[in-house]
Amino acid sequence: MSRTDVPAPSPADQHRSAGDGPADPRARRRRRAKRPLGARLRRDWPLLAMVAPAALLLLVFHYLPTLGNVIAFQDYNPFVGDDPLEAFLYSEWVGFGNFEVLFRDPLFWDAVRNTLTITAFQLVFFFPLPIFLAILLNSVLSGRIRGFVQSVVYLPHFFSWVLVITFFVQMFGGAGLLAQEMRQAGLEPWNIMTNPDTFIILVTAESVWKDVGWGAIVFLAALSAIDQNLYEAAAADGAGRWRRLWHITLPGLRPVIVLLLILRLGDALSVGFEQFILQRDAVGRQAAEVLDTFVYHNAIATQQWGQGAAAGLFKAVIGLILIVAANKMAHKLGEQGVYSRS
């Protein structure tokens, strides 16, 4: 039979060959589903062994403690009974009573307002700084200078908040270095560490000094993944440094920026505990009371465990809503976000 006598494949044969081809993801999923579980375990056991410790830690320290959120609906008393299980069983069930008490408390809404204000301020004035730092470090040609700068800016991340605030007090406090120099110059020292009006700027500056270098690590990794041939081609076409930054660098960083921004929105009601509890007395409750310190002072210190759990559950639900909403917005803008439907 000659080549011209070969019958053309039918549409059904074309569909069957296309569906079974290696490029069809549905066919690959069907083949994986048909593979026995034992065969998949024997094939993937090294990866499963690597993941097992992290999965165990996640289960023990994150998923199992979420069961304790049930005390948000109880007048929980840990001293009832001989063990935590009996304390849970014998504590009075109050339903949404803890939430009603919490939502009627004006101090709670003051803490929520302070938390959201600080989060919004830091999103504008702190979140972009690691991006700029990563771009600047990536543009340094000398590897020795880049390594030295990275070491200097990474180091404060490993300091505790006690040490960070002590450093700021010694530099900008009433008896600090700046105040002493201003007095010697005949000037009135600035009220930096105890001024409630500028407290939001102070805590943002402390966070920048402590974590801006550490936050740049992710963006440096994303920059290293950008194809360098794109820069060479753009330079050959006459694109300057700023046009390469705008059309190559920032689009390459955009997925990571969107991902970290979504995760930061999920933590919108968590701006930290140690940093604020250490400075609360210096500037006053009106400026430094955030949701975490409110829970400590009004729930843990007063042994109102149910109200504290209710506040924590409220914070978790708001964070979940923000993550889902921001992720849907990222999908509409063409980004993958935290997760995407297959």
C-alpha positions in Angstrom: 0.0 0.0 0.0 1.4 3.4 -0.9 1.6 6.4 1.4 -1.4 8.0 -0.3 -3.5 4.9 0.4 -3.2 5.1 4.2 -6.6 6.1 5.6 -6.8 9.3 7.6 -7.3 8.8 11.4 -10.9 9.3 12.5 -11.8 12.1 15.0 -12.2 9.5 17.7 -8.7 8.1 17.1 -7.3 11.6 17.1 -9.0 12.4 20.4 -7.8 9.1 21.9 -4.2 9.7 20.9 -4.3 13.3 22.1 -5.8 12.2 25.5 -3.2 9.5 26.0 -0.3 11.6 24.9 2.4 12.7 27.4 1.3 16.3 27.1 -2.2 15.7 28.4 -2.3 16.3 32.2 -5.6 14.5 32.6 -4.0 11.3 31.1 -1.0 11.6 33.4 -3.3 11.9 36.5 -5.3 8.9 35.4 -2.1 6.8 35.0 -0.9 7.9 38.4 -4.3 7.0 40.0 -4.0 3.5 38.5 -0.6 2.9 40.0 -0.9 0.9 43.2 -0.4 2.7 46.5 2.5 0.4 47.5 4.3 1.1 44.3 4.0 4.9 44.9 5.2 4.5 48.5 8.2 2.5 47.4 9.0 5.1 44.7 8.5 8.2 47.0 9.6 7.0 50.4 12.8 9.2 50.4 10.7 12.3 49.9 8.1 11.2 52.4 10.9 10.6 55.0 12.3 14.1 54.4 8.8 15.6 54.9 7.8 13.5 57.9 9.6 15.6 60.6 8.2 18.9 59.4 4.7 17.4 59.0 4.9 15.9 62.6 5.9 19.3 64.0 3.1 21.0 62.1 0.6 18.4 63.4 1.8 18.6 67.0 2.3 22.4 67.4 -0.3 23.8 65.0 -3.2 21.4 64.1 -3.6 19.7 67.5 -3.6 23.0 69.5 -6.5 24.3 67.3 -8.7 21.9 69.1 -8.3 24.1 72.1 -10.3 26.8 70.4 -13.4 25.1 71.8 -12.8 26.9 75.1 -13.8 30.1 73.3 -17.3 28.9 73.8 -16.8 28.0 77.5 -16.4 29.6 80.8 -13.2 27.6 81.0 -11.7 26.9 84.4 -8.4 24.9 84.3 -8.7 24.2 88.0 -11.9 22.1 87.7 -11.1 18.5 87.7 -7.8 16.6 88.1 -6.6 16.9 84.5 -7.1 19.1 81.4 -9.7 16.7 80.0 -11.8 17.0 83.1 -11.4 20.8 83.1 -12.7 20.8 79.6 -15.6 18.5 80.4 -16.7 20.2 83.6 -16.3 23.9 82.4 -19.6 25.6 81.7 -20.7 26.0 78.1 -21.6 29.6 77.3 -21.9 29.5 73.5 -21.1 33.0 72.1 -21.1 34.6 75.5 -17.4 35.3 75.4 -17.7 36.9 72.0 -20.5 39.1 73.2 -18.5 40.3 76.2 -15.5 40.9 73.9 -17.4 42.8 71.2 -19.0 45.1 73.8 -15.6 46.0 75.3 -14.4 49.4 73.8 -10.8 48.5 74.8 -11.0 45.5 72.5 -11.9 47.7 69.5 -9.2 50.2 70.5 -6.7 47.4 70.3 -8.1 46.2 66.9 -7.9 49.8 65.5 -4.3 50.2 66.7 -3.3 46.9 65.2 -4.9 47.6 61.8 -3.4 51.1 61.8 0.1 49.8 62.5 -0.3 47.0 59.9 -1.4 49.5 57.2 1.4 51.9 58.0 4.0 49.1 57.9 2.6 47.8 54.6 3.3 51.1 53.0 6.6 52.1 54.7 8.2 48.7 55.6 7.0 46.1 53.1 8.7 47.7 50.0 12.1 48.2 51.7 13.3 44.5 51.5 12.5 44.7 47.7 14.6 47.8 47.3 17.4 46.4 49.4 17.4 43.1 47.4 17.6 45.0 44.1 20.4 47.2 45.4 22.4 44.2 46.7 21.8 42.3 43.4 23.3 45.3 41.4 26.5 45.3 43.4 29.2 43.8 41.2 31.8 43.0 43.9 30.9 39.8 45.6 33.0 40.7 48.6 31.2 44.0 49.2 27.9 42.3 48.6 28.7 39.6 51.2 29.8 42.2 53.8 26.6 44.3 53.4 24.4 41.2 53.6 26.1 40.1 56.8 25.7 43.6 58.3 22.0 43.9 57.5 21.1 40.3 58.3 22.7 40.4 61.8 19.9 42.4 63.7 17.4 39.7 62.8 19.0 37.4 65.3 18.8 39.9 68.1 15.9 39.6 70.6 13.4 42.4 70.9 14.8 43.2 74.4 18.2 43.9 72.8 16.7 45.9 69.9 14.6 48.1 72.2 17.6 48.5 74.5 19.7 49.7 71.6 17.0 52.3 70.6 16.7 53.5 74.2 20.5 54.0 74.4 20.5 55.8 71.1 17.3 57.8 71.2 16.1 57.8 74.8 16.0 60.7 77.2 19.5 59.8 78.4 20.7 58.4 75.1 23.4 59.4 72.8 21.3 61.7 70.6 19.8 63.5 73.6 23.2 64.1 75.1 24.6 65.5 71.9 21.6 67.8 71.5 22.0 69.1 75.1 25.7 69.8 74.5 24.7 71.8 71.4 22.2 73.8 73.5 19.1 72.2 71.9 16.1 70.6 73.5 16.2 66.8 73.1 13.5 65.2 71.1 10.9 63.0 72.8 11.3 59.9 70.7 10.9 56.8 73.0 8.0 58.1 75.1 6.0 60.1 72.6 2.6 58.4 71.8 2.1 60.5 68.7 5.1 59.2 67.0 5.0 55.7 68.4 3.9 54.1 65.1 7.0 55.6 63.4 9.2 54.3 66.2 8.0 50.7 66.1 8.2 50.7 62.3 11.8 52.0 62.4 12.6 49.2 65.0 11.1 46.6 62.7 13.0 47.9 59.7 16.3 47.8 61.5 15.7 44.3 62.8 14.1 42.5 59.8 14.7 44.4 56.5 17.8 42.4 55.8 16.2 39.1 56.6 13.2 40.0 54.4 15.4 40.6 51.5 16.6 37.0 51.3 13.4 35.8 49.6 13.7 38.6 47.0 17.3 37.9 46.3 16.5 34.3 45.6 13.7 35.4 43.2 16.2 37.8 41.5 18.7 34.9 41.0 16.0 33.0 39.1 15.5 35.7 36.5 17.1 34.8 33.2 20.1 37.0 32.7 19.7 36.7 28.9 16.7 39.0 29.2 18.9 41.7 30.6 21.5 41.2 27.8 18.8 41.3 25.1 17.3 44.4 26.6 20.6 46.1 26.8 21.4 45.2 23.2 18.1 46.8 22.2 19.1 50.0 23.9 17.1 49.7 27.2 18.7 51.6 30.0 19.0 50.5 33.6 15.6 51.9 34.7 13.7 50.4 31.8 15.4 47.0 32.5 14.3 47.4 36.1 10.7 48.2 35.2 10.2 45.7 32.4 12.3 42.7 33.6 13.2 42.9 37.3 9.9 44.0 38.8 7.8 41.6 36.6 10.1 38.8 37.7 9.6 39.7 41.4 5.8 40.2 41.0 4.7 36.6 41.9 6.8 36.6 45.1 5.6 40.1 46.0 2.0 39.1 45.6 2.5 35.9 47.6 4.2 37.7 50.5 1.7 40.5 50.5 -1.2 38.0 50.7 0.5 36.2 53.7 1.2 39.6 55.3 -2.5 40.4 55.0 -3.3 37.1 56.7 -1.3 38.4 59.7 -2.9 41.8 59.7 -4.0 41.4 63.3 -0.6 40.1 64.4 1.9 42.9 64.6 4.0 41.3 67.5 3.8 40.9 71.2 7.3 41.4 72.7 8.0 44.7 70.9 4.8 46.3 72.2 4.6 44.8 75.7 8.1 46.1 76.4 7.1 49.7 75.4 3.5 49.8 76.5 4.2 51.5 79.8 6.5 54.1 78.2 3.9 55.5 75.7 0.6 54.4 77.3 -2.1 52.0 76.4 -3.8 54.2 73.9 -0.9 54.1 71.5 0.7 50.7 72.2 -2.2 48.4 73.0 -2.5 45.9 70.1 -4.6 42.8 70.0 -1.9 40.5 71.4 -1.2 42.7 74.4 -4.9 43.1 75.0 -5.3 39.4 75.2 -2.5 39.2 77.7 -3.7 42.0 80.0 -7.4 41.4 79.8 -7.6 37.6 79.4 -4.5 35.8 80.6 -3.5 38.1 83.4 -7.1 38.1 84.7 -7.6 34.3 84.0 -10.4 34.9 81.6 -9.3 32.1 79.4 -12.5 31.9 77.3 -12.3 35.5 76.3 -8.7 35.2 75.4 -9.5 32.2 73.2 -12.4 34.1 71.6 -10.1 37.0 70.7 -7.6 34.6 69.2 -10.3 32.8 67.2 -11.6 36.2 66.0 -8.1 37.1 64.8 -7.7 33.8 63.0 -11.1 34.1 61.2 -10.3 37.6 60.1 -6.9 36.5 58.8 -8.5 33.6 56.9 -11.0 36.0 55.3 -8.3 38.4 54.3 -6.1 35.7 52.8 -9.0 34.2 50.7 -10.1 37.7 49.5 -6.6 38.7 48.6 -5.9 35.4 46.8 -9.1 35.8 44.7 -8.0 39.3 43.8 -4.6 38.0 42.8 -6.3 35.4 40.5 -8.2 38.2 38.8 -5.0 40.1 38.2 -3.4 37.0 36.6 -1.2 35.9 39.5 -1.1 32.4 41.1 -1.2 33.7 44.7 -1.0 31.3 47.6 -3.0 28.6 45.9 -4.8 28.1 42.6 -7.4 25.7 41.4 -6.1 23.0 39.0 
